[in-house]
Amino acid sequence: MGSALTSAGRLRLLEVAFEEGISHFDTAPLYGQGLAESLLGRFARSRRDALTITTKFGLVPKTYPAPLRPLLPLARIVNRRLMIPLKQRASASAARSAASRTAPEAPGPARLNVLQPDTTGAVARTNTQPPVPYTAMVLRSQLERSLQKLKSDYIDYYLLHECHSDYLNADILNCLEVLVQEGKIRHYGIGSGRWQSRQILEQHPNLPWVVQIPDSWSDRDTDWFALKGHPPLFTHSSLRLSLDADPGSMVAITRRWAELTDQDPDRPELLSQLLLNVALIKNASGCVLFSSRHARHIRSNTILLNGLEARSAAVETLLREQRQPTAGA
């Protein structure tokens, strides 16, 4: 919603999503410099029974002096329109450079270096301090603020935002169970990184955690989270994380996708189409989250869903090729 200067423009994006059949909306106190929950609440007020909503506990936005708050939406737009495009152009330039250096004489199936899930614990954060105290009193207070902003009596999915296993204690776990019994939340879970989520699921296997994790092309353990967590599994950030991991390899993968689907390899939306297809197929029984600042992108993504079955064979071929060992390795 960051490209719209006015609340009316942001609400219109939500309206377009709903008109296109999207009925789940993900937010948090942190998002939109603290404005996203209130905006979603305005949109959802007249159609609450037709929607499901996720919001979160833990991370909170920075506080700004009252005179500066009206300028926050403008600052966000300047950042998106000036700073982010500069970073994207730099990433695209690096990808083109990598592709030109590695062009083979006789190209075979495009491959991407696979990042195996880390199971050693080497990247696990220990002795971390939570952003807010993990107590029942603080959780209830933040939940009540979210309910007020969302203009709702309940939250469908209430997630612990960027939670680590060492944040958890009996007080917070009991509070989540009580809130379900009270009807203020319908499901609770974790919205964190893959390794942190894995730790929590392994240490507290008997709790009905709903899991929301980032997902990229190279993540191969998505099924593990779908089996260990309470449905649905939420995944997000496929486009951003895949590009961050290896932009040069994604150029080759995209050209292979164009070949398999008989499309122009220079179509600008080809890469995002590919990665959204992969994310949907990897998490076929769950929910794949995406964000957009343009109504036309929302519409194109929903159109993409209608042709998913026809492209599933091409996606499976790419995934199979990616898993095969390189000749001579």
Buried (B, 14 or more C-beta within 10 A) or exposed (E): BBBBEEBEEBBBBBEBBBEBEBEBBBBBBBBBBBBBBBBBBBBBEEEBEEBBBBBBBBBBBEEEEEEEEEEBBEEBBEEEEEEEEEEEEEEEEEBEEBBEEEEEEEEEBBBBEEBEEEEEEEEBEEEBEBBBEBBBEBBBEBBEBBBEBBBBEBBBBBBBBBBBBBBBEEBBBEBBEEBBEEEBBBBBBBBBBBBBBBBBBEEEEEBEBBBBBBBBBBBBBBEEBBEBBBBBBBBBBBBEBBBEBBBBBBBBBBBBBBBBBEBEEEEEEBBBBBBBBBBBBBBEEBBBBBBBBEBEBBBBBBEBBEEBEEBBEBBEBBBEBBEEEEEEE
